[in-house]
Amino acid sequence: MKPFLLEILTPTKMIFSGNVTSLTARASDGDIGILADHAPLATVLGKGLVRYKFENGAEKKVENNEGFLIVKNNAATVLLRG
């Protein structure tokens, strides 16, 4: 799969910045999946895990209480409440 840039931030620190092949998060109205070339999007995130995968198939998870997801220009930014 084609990679895209993902940044995960809190108000005080950068948790992750790098290329991934997929992102899954809990939006306010259900789970959402992001792949490369996704249409522009801004949504509120609810409590749950933010999962992201790398080209080698490895997966990482970050616990989320609430935040925002912004997708544009083949990049995704997850803003988590610290």
C-alpha positions in Angstrom: 0.0 0.0 0.0 1.1 3.6 -0.6 2.3 5.4 2.5 1.2 8.8 3.8 2.4 11.2 6.5 0.9 10.8 10.0 1.5 13.1 12.9 0.1 12.4 16.4 0.4 15.3 18.8 -0.8 16.4 22.3 -0.7 20.1 23.4 2.8 19.4 24.9 4.5 16.9 22.7 4.8 15.1 19.4 4.0 11.4 19.9 4.7 10.2 16.4 5.7 11.7 13.0 6.3 9.4 10.0 5.0 7.5 7.1 2.3 4.9 7.6 0.1 2.8 5.3 -3.1 3.0 7.3 -4.8 4.7 10.2 -7.8 3.6 12.2 -9.5 5.7 14.9 -12.8 6.0 16.7 -14.7 9.1 15.4 -17.6 10.5 17.3 -20.0 8.5 15.0 -18.0 5.3 14.6 -14.7 3.9 13.5 -12.9 5.5 10.5 -10.1 4.2 8.4 -7.6 6.3 6.5 -5.4 5.2 3.5 -3.2 7.2 1.2 -5.0 9.7 -1.1 -8.0 10.0 1.3 -10.4 12.9 0.6 -10.0 15.9 2.9 -11.6 15.4 6.3 -11.9 16.9 9.7 -13.7 15.0 12.5 -13.9 14.8 16.3 -12.4 11.7 17.8 -14.0 9.8 20.6 -12.5 7.5 23.3 -10.7 4.5 21.9 -7.5 3.4 20.3 -5.7 5.1 17.4 -4.0 2.4 15.3 -1.5 2.9 12.6 0.4 0.4 10.4 3.7 0.6 8.6 4.8 -0.8 5.3 6.4 -3.8 7.0 3.0 -4.7 8.5 3.9 -3.7 12.1 1.2 -1.9 14.0 1.3 0.6 16.8 -1.6 1.8 19.1 -2.2 5.0 21.1 -4.9 5.3 23.7 -7.2 8.3 23.0 -9.7 10.0 25.3 -10.8 12.6 22.8 -9.3 14.8 20.1 -9.5 15.7 16.4 -8.4 14.1 13.1 -7.5 16.3 10.1 -6.7 14.7 6.7 -5.6 16.8 3.7 -2.9 16.7 1.0 -2.1 13.0 1.6 -1.3 13.7 5.3 -3.2 13.0 8.5 -2.9 14.9 11.8 -4.3 13.5 15.1 -4.6 16.0 17.8 -5.1 14.3 21.2 -6.1 15.9 24.4 -3.1 15.7 26.6 
